[in-house]
């Protein structure tokens, strides 16, 4: 299947009880039993012909084989290396989020948002956001992960988030940034628990619904932005007042759905034996989704604490 995150959209991972041939027994005609049909199955994109490790004597070229056998050591199977694991995903995601948080903290401290400096700080933040967007698009269209691009994206996105968070926290609602962080972590934990418990089933219907809702949401926000840019004020009012609260909640819910899609992509990549560098793409996708959820929470808090 394909995730909402463009970095996952070309991977073609799939999972429905039988992973990359696990628990699948061929029957006459080439069908497999013991598994459910997967509507997204594209075949294992990482499958390579596997040589029989026992076709030859695995100790023929091992100078220590005889010594090991003499001491009664059990024969060691060849180690599987170069495949993505959950530890790889956690490490890379922690790296990108750590860089994002550090640069956000630096921007918060170094780019004041008082009346005398807010214009300059806003300009830097918008520039960082545009650079981050370009880096994200470049990585999204690359066939392989580029750690340098992903790390740079996290750094520039952190600058943008640092300034925006400082504005909301210092000029609109004190403590808003911490509240948004707590809300984002709560959504992440809730979706992870629901996904692992099987309460959220990511299938073709779920994917189609989320993508249709996301497309409609983004189009409405673009229209609202155009009206605000050329007509002044809050545009169509989708980002202020009661309607803004409704759309903020919808944005958080969509972010939660994206997290479920991302979790499935990570699970499928590990099950298929995806190359280790795919962990960077997983970290990239998860980071983008978490940034989305954080911004929606920050916007909600700002609206709720606004005097309008």
PyMOL commands that set and color helices and strands:
alter all, ss='L'
color gray80, all
select helices_A, chain A and resi 6-8+65-70+86-110+118-141+147-172+176-196+204-231+241-272+278-304
alter helices_A, ss='H'
color red, helices_A
select strands_A, chain A and resi 25-26+32-33
alter strands_A, ss='S'
color yellow, strands_A
deselect
rebuild
show_as cartoon
